[in-house]
Amino acid sequence: MSFLKSLFGPSQKVIWRQLSQEVRGKFHEGGFLTTTAVQARAGDWIITLDTVTTGDGKTNQTFTRLRAPYFNPERFRFEIYRASIFSGLGKAMGMQDIPVGHPRFDQDFVIKGNEPQRVRRLFDNPRIRKLIDAQRRIHLSVKPHEGWLSKFPDGVDELHFQAAGVIKDLAQLKTLFDLFAEVLREVCHDGKAYEDDVRIHIRRLRAPAGRIEDKHILWESYGMRRDAAAALGRLGDPVAIPALASVLRDEDETLTVRAIEALAEIGHRDVIGPLVPLLGSPDWADGRPVRERTAEALRQLGEGELVETLREAFAGDFERLKTRGGEYRAEIIAALAAALGATVGAHAANALAEINAVEALPQLRKTQRSTAASDPGAEAVSRAIRKLEARAALPRAATAADVGVDTLPKAARGPRADEGTLPRGARPPSG
């Protein structure tokens, strides 16, 4: 064994296990149906090193590859590989090649992409150029994943490296991990230290929820999105309000809690509207009702009276609700409608009827169709529908928006209307 080791050097598993320790990653020892792999985190991303074999069973070839899925909503694509006599031929035949402004680098590598300015900005990073130049063999690209067969969420692509053979050079492998971390930081965060960058945290928050698995977990966004929500609350910039409001009903309960807390921390008046409908939520998040967490946030924002108004309405007392002005009316109706299927559903339906919320008729009808006749709230919902439908059927005073242009008075000498449409006097009785 020692003779073979001296002849061929350390095995792949020995080198890759050592690599996992040096990159602070995890070593996955291959078995009968799985390949050996190393995974390490770099910020929001998981970098996976493994091998893949292609061929027809008779002639096979093994490649070393690195993969790192990441959120790429702009669909930025690039590809880089070492120049050769064949790549020169490709250029002569019209293959797109982007010079990045560094003569020796441009001479040694073929670089392609769909956004030339962004490609130049990426490779203007001297560390990225140095790490690429250290690779004897390199084919680095963004691999798109689209179509209904893809396991990737919409907007997620993959930074991908592949080279023929099994790489067992420890220094080269460490350089590849460093290269991936630097490229990901550049394409996702513009090379910035993003801890205090609101725009980058909004981007992180908007990444699709979920994870990608293929023998190993390749990507998951739960921690990233939660961290982004907390950071946006800490930074307190109102520009983040729409992004935080968009995840208030996310499937990730912990993210919902973080978003509520972040909006309360921002403290701007514009956060109140998105929060009010959650006062009727029947959901729980991290062991507590969402409505309780929302009530705390709104009290923190100085809206205790609004919270009490809805709390009383859910208990069957509508006096304060009926005398309340029109501020946040749409949001209050949304909160009452959200509670129709809860234990306080009957009171919510009665409250909607009391404030003449004809806007809630679609939700009331939907609740009626899904509620059993024996349900205690069923009669209240039906009653509210009858009252609101009757109100909706009442004639309304015409508004300026209701008047058709061709019914307005016309100038005497202007084009005349069709006289057949003008009002006529009553005809005298015949005979």
TIPALO-254425 format. One record per residue (C-alpha): residue number from 1; residue in one letter; z, y, x. Coordinates in steps of 0.02 Angstrom, whole numbers. Layout:
N
+-----+-----+--------+--------+--------+
:   n : res :      w :      v :      u :
+-----+-----+--------+--------+--------+
: NUM :   A :      Z :      Y :      X :
...
+-----+-----+--------+--------+--------+
***
This chain:
431
+-----+-----+--------+--------+--------+
:   n : res :      w :      v :      u :
+-----+-----+--------+--------+--------+
:   1 :   M :      0 :      0 :      0 :
:   2 :   S :     46 :    121 :    140 :
:   3 :   F :   -121 :     78 :    225 :
:   4 :   L :   -218 :    121 :     66 :
:   5 :   K :   -117 :    280 :     45 :
:   6 :   S :   -158 :    334 :    222 :
:   7 :   L :   -341 :    292 :    191 :
:   8 :   F :   -364 :    378 :     21 :
:   9 :   G :   -217 :    500 :     19 :
:  10 :   P :    -89 :    523 :   -120 :
:  11 :   S :   -141 :    466 :   -294 :
:  12 :   Q :   -189 :    582 :   -435 :
:  13 :   K :    -25 :    548 :   -524 :
:  14 :   V :     78 :    592 :   -371 :
:  15 :   I :    -13 :    756 :   -343 :
:  16 :   W :    -15 :    805 :   -527 :
:  17 :   R :    170 :    764 :   -548 :
:  18 :   Q :    207 :    880 :   -401 :
:  19 :   L :     94 :   1012 :   -478 :
:  20 :   S :    191 :   1006 :   -641 :
:  21 :   Q :    350 :   1047 :   -547 :
:  22 :   E :    272 :   1192 :   -452 :
:  23 :   V :    197 :   1272 :   -607 :
:  24 :   R :    356 :   1238 :   -706 :
:  25 :   G :    258 :   1131 :   -827 :
:  26 :   K :    265 :    958 :   -903 :
:  27 :   F :    189 :    800 :   -832 :
:  28 :   H :    112 :    675 :   -954 :
:  29 :   E :     83 :    507 :   -873 :
:  30 :   G :    -76 :    424 :   -935 :
:  31 :   G :    -78 :    254 :  -1015 :
:  32 :   F :   -203 :    130 :  -1085 :
:  33 :   L :   -277 :    253 :  -1212 :
:  34 :   T :   -221 :    421 :  -1139 :
:  35 :   T :   -261 :    515 :   -982 :
:  36 :   T :   -138 :    592 :   -859 :
:  37 :   A :   -110 :    776 :   -897 :
:  38 :   V :    -10 :    928 :   -842 :
:  39 :   Q :     36 :   1068 :   -962 :
:  40 :   A :    114 :   1236 :   -921 :
:  41 :   R :    146 :   1392 :  -1023 :
:  42 :   A :     81 :   1561 :   -969 :
:  43 :   G :    142 :   1694 :  -1090 :
:  44 :   D :     77 :   1653 :  -1264 :
:  45 :   W :    -39 :   1515 :  -1202 :
:  46 :   I :    -29 :   1332 :  -1153 :
:  47 :   I :   -138 :   1281 :  -1005 :
:  48 :   T :   -184 :   1096 :  -1006 :
:  49 :   L :   -253 :   1002 :   -855 :
:  50 :   D :   -328 :    829 :   -884 :
:  51 :   T :   -485 :    726 :   -855 :
:  52 :   V :   -627 :    678 :   -968 :
:  53 :   T :   -756 :    541 :   -943 :
:  54 :   T :   -932 :    551 :  -1012 :
:  55 :   G :  -1074 :    426 :  -1010 :
:  56 :   D :  -1151 :    278 :  -1100 :
:  57 :   G :  -1032 :    144 :  -1037 :
:  58 :   K :  -1148 :     91 :   -898 :
:  59 :   T :  -1157 :    255 :   -804 :
:  60 :   N :  -1001 :    361 :   -824 :
:  61 :   Q :   -941 :    519 :   -740 :
:  62 :   T :   -765 :    589 :   -736 :
:  63 :   F :   -729 :    776 :   -740 :
:  64 :   T :   -572 :    876 :   -709 :
:  65 :   R :   -546 :   1008 :   -842 :
:  66 :   L :   -425 :   1145 :   -888 :
:  67 :   R :   -413 :   1212 :  -1065 :
:  68 :   A :   -317 :   1354 :  -1146 :
:  69 :   P :   -349 :   1401 :  -1328 :
:  70 :   Y :   -318 :   1584 :  -1369 :
:  71 :   F :   -344 :   1709 :  -1511 :
:  72 :   N :   -515 :   1789 :  -1488 :
:  73 :   P :   -559 :   1885 :  -1648 :
:  74 :   E :   -687 :   1993 :  -1557 :
:  75 :   R :   -785 :   1835 :  -1509 :
:  76 :   F :   -799 :   1894 :  -1328 :
:  77 :   R :   -894 :   1763 :  -1227 :
:  78 :   F :   -926 :   1745 :  -1042 :
:  79 :   E :   -978 :   1610 :   -919 :
:  80 :   I :   -970 :   1605 :   -728 :
:  81 :   Y :  -1026 :   1476 :   -600 :
:  82 :   R :  -1081 :   1474 :   -420 :
:  83 :   A :  -1260 :   1526 :   -384 :
:  84 :   S :  -1381 :   1398 :   -316 :
:  85 :   I :  -1566 :   1376 :   -294 :
:  86 :   F :  -1573 :   1316 :   -475 :
:  87 :   S :  -1475 :   1463 :   -544 :
:  88 :   G :  -1592 :   1580 :   -450 :
:  89 :   L :  -1737 :   1496 :   -537 :
:  90 :   G :  -1648 :   1521 :   -702 :
:  91 :   K :  -1631 :   1707 :   -667 :
:  92 :   A :  -1816 :   1720 :   -625 :
:  93 :   M :  -1857 :   1638 :   -791 :
:  94 :   G :  -1758 :   1768 :   -887 :
:  95 :   M :  -1583 :   1692 :   -898 :
:  96 :   Q :  -1460 :   1832 :   -937 :
:  97 :   D :  -1358 :   1880 :   -785 :
:  98 :   I :  -1235 :   2026 :   -779 :
:  99 :   P :  -1205 :   2112 :   -612 :
: 100 :   V :  -1023 :   2167 :   -607 :
: 101 :   G :  -1039 :   2293 :   -466 :
: 102 :   H :   -967 :   2194 :   -320 :
: 103 :   P :  -1118 :   2146 :   -213 :
: 104 :   R :  -1055 :   1989 :   -126 :
: 105 :   F :   -977 :   1924 :   -287 :
: 106 :   D :  -1138 :   1959 :   -382 :
: 107 :   Q :  -1236 :   1865 :   -248 :
: 108 :   D :  -1123 :   1712 :   -249 :
: 109 :   F :  -1100 :   1690 :   -436 :
: 110 :   V :  -1201 :   1688 :   -597 :
: 111 :   I :  -1107 :   1785 :   -731 :
: 112 :   K :  -1160 :   1791 :   -913 :
: 113 :   G :  -1082 :   1865 :  -1068 :
: 114 :   N :  -1110 :   1947 :  -1236 :
: 115 :   E :  -1026 :   2113 :  -1194 :
: 116 :   P :  -1082 :   2176 :  -1022 :
: 117 :   Q :   -956 :   2317 :  -1012 :
: 118 :   R :   -812 :   2202 :  -1050 :
: 119 :   V :   -877 :   2071 :   -928 :
: 120 :   R :   -881 :   2203 :   -791 :
: 121 :   R :   -705 :   2258 :   -835 :
: 122 :   L :   -644 :   2078 :   -826 :
: 123 :   F :   -718 :   2045 :   -655 :
: 124 :   D :   -668 :   2215 :   -590 :
: 125 :   N :   -495 :   2135 :   -575 :
: 126 :   P :   -482 :   2097 :   -387 :
: 127 :   R :   -357 :   1955 :   -414 :
: 128 :   I :   -477 :   1865 :   -533 :
: 129 :   R :   -620 :   1882 :   -409 :
: 130 :   K :   -511 :   1816 :   -267 :
: 131 :   L :   -450 :   1666 :   -368 :
: 132 :   I :   -629 :   1623 :   -421 :
: 133 :   D :   -694 :   1643 :   -243 :
: 134 :   A :   -564 :   1516 :   -185 :
: 135 :   Q :   -645 :   1379 :   -291 :
: 136 :   R :   -780 :   1275 :   -207 :
: 137 :   R :   -839 :   1215 :   -378 :
: 138 :   I :   -815 :   1318 :   -532 :
: 139 :   H :   -885 :   1327 :   -708 :
: 140 :   L :   -772 :   1440 :   -809 :
: 141 :   S :   -818 :   1495 :   -984 :
: 142 :   V :   -758 :   1536 :  -1159 :
: 143 :   K :   -795 :   1386 :  -1268 :
: 144 :   P :   -818 :   1434 :  -1451 :
: 145 :   H :   -749 :   1319 :  -1585 :
: 146 :   E :   -832 :   1348 :  -1752 :
: 147 :   G :   -887 :   1246 :  -1901 :
: 148 :   W :   -798 :   1133 :  -2024 :
: 149 :   L :   -771 :    995 :  -1895 :
: 150 :   S :   -671 :   1109 :  -1781 :
: 151 :   K :   -484 :   1082 :  -1763 :
: 152 :   F :   -464 :   1263 :  -1713 :
: 153 :   P :   -408 :   1399 :  -1835 :
: 154 :   D :   -531 :   1538 :  -1869 :
: 155 :   G :   -532 :   1663 :  -1726 :
: 156 :   V :   -465 :   1543 :  -1594 :
: 157 :   D :   -576 :   1496 :  -1446 :
: 158 :   E :   -543 :   1407 :  -1282 :
: 159 :   L :   -546 :   1462 :  -1101 :
: 160 :   H :   -626 :   1311 :  -1017 :
: 161 :   F :   -649 :   1251 :   -837 :
: 162 :   Q :   -737 :   1091 :   -786 :
: 163 :   A :   -785 :   1015 :   -618 :
: 164 :   A :   -854 :    843 :   -573 :
: 165 :   G :   -731 :    717 :   -503 :
: 166 :   V :   -542 :    710 :   -503 :
: 167 :   I :   -466 :    859 :   -413 :
: 168 :   K :   -316 :    807 :   -308 :
: 169 :   D :   -301 :    961 :   -198 :
: 170 :   L :   -131 :   1034 :   -244 :
: 171 :   A :   -171 :   1210 :   -181 :
: 172 :   Q :   -335 :   1213 :   -277 :
: 173 :   L :   -251 :   1157 :   -438 :
: 174 :   K :   -115 :   1289 :   -422 :
: 175 :   T :   -250 :   1420 :   -396 :
: 176 :   L :   -336 :   1363 :   -555 :
: 177 :   F :   -176 :   1383 :   -656 :
: 178 :   D :   -153 :   1557 :   -582 :
: 179 :   L :   -334 :   1600 :   -625 :
: 180 :   F :   -313 :   1546 :   -805 :
: 181 :   A :   -153 :   1648 :   -825 :
: 182 :   E :   -236 :   1804 :   -753 :
: 183 :   V :   -396 :   1788 :   -856 :
: 184 :   L :   -298 :   1761 :  -1017 :
: 185 :   R :   -190 :   1912 :   -983 :
: 186 :   E :   -346 :   2015 :   -951 :
: 187 :   V :   -448 :   1962 :  -1103 :
: 188 :   C :   -302 :   1964 :  -1225 :
: 189 :   H :   -193 :   2105 :  -1160 :
: 190 :   D :   -317 :   2208 :  -1056 :
: 191 :   G :   -214 :   2165 :   -904 :
: 192 :   K :    -67 :   2266 :   -969 :
: 193 :   A :    118 :   2230 :   -969 :
: 194 :   Y :    118 :   2220 :  -1159 :
: 195 :   E :    304 :   2223 :  -1199 :
: 196 :   D :    293 :   2404 :  -1262 :
: 197 :   D :    112 :   2405 :  -1322 :
: 198 :   V :    108 :   2416 :  -1512 :
: 199 :   R :    -79 :   2377 :  -1522 :
: 200 :   I :    -60 :   2215 :  -1425 :
: 201 :   H :     88 :   2158 :  -1531 :
: 202 :   I :    -12 :   2192 :  -1690 :
: 203 :   R :   -150 :   2081 :  -1618 :
: 204 :   R :    -23 :   1943 :  -1579 :
: 205 :   L :     48 :   1955 :  -1756 :
: 206 :   R :   -125 :   1938 :  -1834 :
: 207 :   A :   -162 :   1774 :  -1744 :
: 208 :   P :   -183 :   1630 :  -1869 :
: 209 :   A :    -29 :   1526 :  -1904 :
: 210 :   G :    -23 :   1346 :  -1849 :
: 211 :   R :    -53 :   1236 :  -1699 :
: 212 :   I :   -192 :   1137 :  -1616 :
: 213 :   E :   -158 :    958 :  -1562 :
: 214 :   D :   -269 :    838 :  -1466 :
: 215 :   K :   -158 :    705 :  -1388 :
: 216 :   H :    -47 :    852 :  -1338 :
: 217 :   I :     -4 :   1018 :  -1419 :
: 218 :   L :   -135 :   1136 :  -1350 :
: 219 :   W :    -89 :   1295 :  -1447 :
: 220 :   E :     39 :   1353 :  -1573 :
: 221 :   S :     67 :   1527 :  -1637 :
: 222 :   Y :    237 :   1521 :  -1723 :
: 223 :   G :    340 :   1587 :  -1577 :
: 224 :   M :    209 :   1718 :  -1530 :
: 225 :   R :    198 :   1792 :  -1705 :
: 226 :   R :    386 :   1796 :  -1730 :
: 227 :   D :    408 :   1881 :  -1562 :
: 228 :   A :    272 :   2007 :  -1606 :
: 229 :   A :    357 :   2052 :  -1771 :
: 230 :   A :    524 :   2079 :  -1686 :
: 231 :   A :    442 :   2186 :  -1550 :
: 232 :   L :    355 :   2295 :  -1680 :
: 233 :   G :    522 :   2327 :  -1764 :
: 234 :   R :    601 :   2372 :  -1598 :
: 235 :   L :    458 :   2492 :  -1555 :
: 236 :   G :    471 :   2576 :  -1727 :
: 237 :   D :    292 :   2638 :  -1740 :
: 238 :   P :    232 :   2661 :  -1922 :
: 239 :   V :     57 :   2608 :  -1871 :
: 240 :   A :    123 :   2428 :  -1876 :
: 241 :   I :    172 :   2436 :  -2061 :
: 242 :   P :     10 :   2361 :  -2134 :
: 243 :   A :     13 :   2216 :  -2010 :
: 244 :   L :    196 :   2177 :  -2046 :
: 245 :   A :    168 :   2192 :  -2234 :
: 246 :   S :     26 :   2066 :  -2223 :
: 247 :   V :    146 :   1927 :  -2165 :
: 248 :   L :    287 :   1957 :  -2290 :
: 249 :   R :    230 :   1803 :  -2388 :
: 250 :   D :    180 :   1697 :  -2239 :
: 251 :   E :    210 :   1509 :  -2242 :
: 252 :   D :    322 :   1532 :  -2089 :
: 253 :   E :    491 :   1576 :  -2165 :
: 254 :   T :    563 :   1641 :  -2002 :
: 255 :   L :    415 :   1758 :  -1983 :
: 256 :   T :    448 :   1826 :  -2158 :
: 257 :   V :    627 :   1866 :  -2108 :
: 258 :   R :    571 :   1949 :  -1946 :
: 259 :   A :    444 :   2055 :  -2040 :
: 260 :   I :    574 :   2114 :  -2168 :
: 261 :   E :    694 :   2160 :  -2029 :
: 262 :   A :    556 :   2246 :  -1929 :
: 263 :   L :    503 :   2354 :  -2077 :
: 264 :   A :    684 :   2406 :  -2104 :
: 265 :   E :    698 :   2451 :  -1919 :
: 266 :   I :    541 :   2558 :  -1927 :
: 267 :   G :    627 :   2655 :  -2066 :
: 268 :   H :    473 :   2749 :  -2127 :
: 269 :   R :    452 :   2786 :  -2314 :
: 270 :   D :    290 :   2687 :  -2315 :
: 271 :   V :    386 :   2523 :  -2289 :
: 272 :   I :    472 :   2534 :  -2459 :
: 273 :   G :    318 :   2494 :  -2564 :
: 274 :   P :    279 :   2328 :  -2475 :
: 275 :   L :    462 :   2273 :  -2486 :
: 276 :   V :    500 :   2308 :  -2670 :
: 277 :   P :    397 :   2162 :  -2743 :
: 278 :   L :    502 :   2040 :  -2639 :
: 279 :   L :    655 :   2086 :  -2744 :
: 280 :   G :    584 :   1965 :  -2874 :
: 281 :   S :    540 :   1827 :  -2751 :
: 282 :   P :    609 :   1655 :  -2795 :
: 283 :   D :    584 :   1596 :  -2615 :
: 284 :   W :    712 :   1560 :  -2480 :
: 285 :   A :    693 :   1597 :  -2295 :
: 286 :   D :    805 :   1530 :  -2158 :
: 287 :   G :    939 :   1477 :  -2281 :
: 288 :   R :    950 :   1635 :  -2387 :
: 289 :   P :    854 :   1702 :  -2537 :
: 290 :   V :    714 :   1820 :  -2487 :
: 291 :   R :    769 :   1942 :  -2623 :
: 292 :   E :    942 :   1959 :  -2540 :
: 293 :   R :    867 :   1996 :  -2370 :
: 294 :   T :    749 :   2122 :  -2451 :
: 295 :   A :    891 :   2206 :  -2546 :
: 296 :   E :    986 :   2230 :  -2383 :
: 297 :   A :    832 :   2307 :  -2302 :
: 298 :   L :    802 :   2426 :  -2447 :
: 299 :   R :    985 :   2481 :  -2449 :
: 300 :   Q :    969 :   2515 :  -2264 :
: 301 :   L :    820 :   2625 :  -2308 :
: 302 :   G :    921 :   2723 :  -2436 :
: 303 :   E :    850 :   2636 :  -2590 :
: 304 :   G :   1011 :   2563 :  -2659 :
: 305 :   E :    980 :   2639 :  -2831 :
: 306 :   L :    811 :   2551 :  -2843 :
: 307 :   V :    892 :   2386 :  -2793 :
: 308 :   E :   1027 :   2405 :  -2926 :
: 309 :   T :    898 :   2449 :  -3058 :
: 310 :   L :    807 :   2286 :  -3032 :
: 311 :   R :    968 :   2186 :  -3012 :
: 312 :   E :   1025 :   2248 :  -3183 :
: 313 :   A :    855 :   2210 :  -3259 :
: 314 :   F :    863 :   2030 :  -3197 :
: 315 :   A :   1033 :   2019 :  -3282 :
: 316 :   G :    962 :   2082 :  -3448 :
: 317 :   D :   1013 :   2266 :  -3438 :
: 318 :   F :    856 :   2375 :  -3448 :
: 319 :   E :    930 :   2548 :  -3478 :
: 320 :   R :    915 :   2611 :  -3301 :
: 321 :   L :    742 :   2532 :  -3285 :
: 322 :   K :    677 :   2621 :  -3443 :
: 323 :   T :    738 :   2791 :  -3387 :
: 324 :   R :    671 :   2775 :  -3211 :
: 325 :   G :    523 :   2885 :  -3162 :
: 326 :   G :    354 :   2821 :  -3110 :
: 327 :   E :    389 :   2805 :  -2924 :
: 328 :   Y :    353 :   2628 :  -2863 :
: 329 :   R :    307 :   2574 :  -3040 :
: 330 :   A :    171 :   2455 :  -2981 :
: 331 :   E :    288 :   2377 :  -2854 :
: 332 :   I :    429 :   2357 :  -2983 :
: 333 :   I :    308 :   2272 :  -3103 :
: 334 :   A :    255 :   2156 :  -2961 :
: 335 :   A :    438 :   2112 :  -2929 :
: 336 :   L :    467 :   2073 :  -3114 :
: 337 :   A :    308 :   1970 :  -3123 :
: 338 :   A :    358 :   1872 :  -2967 :
: 339 :   A :    521 :   1823 :  -3053 :
: 340 :   L :    439 :   1755 :  -3212 :
: 341 :   G :    450 :   1576 :  -3151 :
: 342 :   A :    629 :   1590 :  -3090 :
: 343 :   T :    792 :   1565 :  -3183 :
: 344 :   V :    790 :   1750 :  -3229 :
: 345 :   G :    613 :   1733 :  -3299 :
: 346 :   A :    662 :   1775 :  -3480 :
: 347 :   H :    745 :   1938 :  -3427 :
: 348 :   A :    596 :   1980 :  -3316 :
: 349 :   A :    476 :   1955 :  -3462 :
: 350 :   N :    584 :   2061 :  -3578 :
: 351 :   A :    593 :   2197 :  -3445 :
: 352 :   L :    403 :   2201 :  -3431 :
: 353 :   A :    390 :   2222 :  -3618 :
: 354 :   E :    523 :   2360 :  -3619 :
: 355 :   I :    429 :   2467 :  -3494 :
: 356 :   N :    260 :   2433 :  -3578 :
: 357 :   A :    188 :   2351 :  -3421 :
: 358 :   V :     18 :   2303 :  -3490 :
: 359 :   E :    -34 :   2282 :  -3307 :
: 360 :   A :     69 :   2122 :  -3304 :
: 361 :   L :    -25 :   2036 :  -3446 :
: 362 :   P :   -130 :   1925 :  -3329 :
: 363 :   Q :     27 :   1860 :  -3242 :
: 364 :   L :    118 :   1836 :  -3407 :
: 365 :   R :    -28 :   1734 :  -3477 :
: 366 :   K :    -33 :   1630 :  -3318 :
: 367 :   T :    153 :   1596 :  -3335 :
: 368 :   Q :    132 :   1551 :  -3518 :
: 369 :   R :     -2 :   1422 :  -3476 :
: 370 :   S :    108 :   1340 :  -3344 :
: 371 :   T :    273 :   1345 :  -3439 :
: 372 :   A :    330 :   1206 :  -3555 :
: 373 :   A :    365 :   1259 :  -3734 :
: 374 :   S :    545 :   1197 :  -3715 :
: 375 :   D :    576 :   1312 :  -3567 :
: 376 :   P :    709 :   1444 :  -3609 :
: 377 :   G :    595 :   1583 :  -3548 :
: 378 :   A :    440 :   1526 :  -3642 :
: 379 :   E :    479 :   1623 :  -3801 :
: 380 :   A :    520 :   1781 :  -3703 :
: 381 :   V :    353 :   1770 :  -3613 :
: 382 :   S :    259 :   1744 :  -3776 :
: 383 :   R :    350 :   1890 :  -3856 :
: 384 :   A :    310 :   2003 :  -3709 :
: 385 :   I :    126 :   1954 :  -3719 :
: 386 :   R :    117 :   1993 :  -3905 :
: 387 :   K :    199 :   2162 :  -3882 :
: 388 :   L :     94 :   2213 :  -3733 :
: 389 :   E :    -69 :   2151 :  -3811 :
: 390 :   A :    -32 :   2255 :  -3965 :
: 391 :   R :      0 :   2406 :  -3856 :
: 392 :   A :   -157 :   2376 :  -3754 :
: 393 :   A :   -259 :   2373 :  -3916 :
: 394 :   L :   -200 :   2545 :  -3973 :
: 395 :   P :   -333 :   2684 :  -3966 :
: 396 :   R :   -314 :   2798 :  -3818 :
: 397 :   A :   -356 :   2980 :  -3798 :
: 398 :   A :   -521 :   3002 :  -3708 :
: 399 :   T :   -508 :   3061 :  -3530 :
: 400 :   A :   -637 :   3151 :  -3427 :
: 401 :   A :   -679 :   2986 :  -3346 :
: 402 :   D :   -719 :   2911 :  -3517 :
: 403 :   V :   -854 :   3039 :  -3560 :
: 404 :   G :  -1032 :   2985 :  -3525 :
: 405 :   V :  -1145 :   3113 :  -3440 :
: 406 :   D :  -1277 :   3103 :  -3577 :
: 407 :   T :  -1149 :   3151 :  -3711 :
: 408 :   L :  -1111 :   3320 :  -3633 :
: 409 :   P :  -1185 :   3482 :  -3707 :
: 410 :   K :  -1357 :   3526 :  -3636 :
: 411 :   A :  -1436 :   3695 :  -3602 :
: 412 :   A :  -1540 :   3760 :  -3748 :
: 413 :   R :  -1701 :   3776 :  -3646 :
: 414 :   G :  -1675 :   3620 :  -3541 :
: 415 :   P :  -1751 :   3451 :  -3575 :
: 416 :   R :  -1708 :   3406 :  -3753 :
: 417 :   A :  -1614 :   3251 :  -3804 :
: 418 :   D :  -1696 :   3123 :  -3915 :
: 419 :   E :  -1673 :   3198 :  -4087 :
: 420 :   G :  -1655 :   3025 :  -4158 :
: 421 :   T :  -1483 :   3014 :  -4079 :
: 422 :   L :  -1418 :   3181 :  -4146 :
: 423 :   P :  -1287 :   3186 :  -4285 :
: 424 :   R :  -1362 :   3203 :  -4460 :
: 425 :   G :  -1290 :   3277 :  -4617 :
: 426 :   A :  -1244 :   3164 :  -4760 :
: 427 :   R :  -1391 :   3128 :  -4877 :
: 428 :   P :  -1366 :   3176 :  -5061 :
: 429 :   P :  -1351 :   3033 :  -5181 :
: 430 :   S :  -1521 :   2973 :  -5237 :
: 431 :   G :  -1574 :   2981 :  -5417 :
+-----+-----+--------+--------+--------+
***
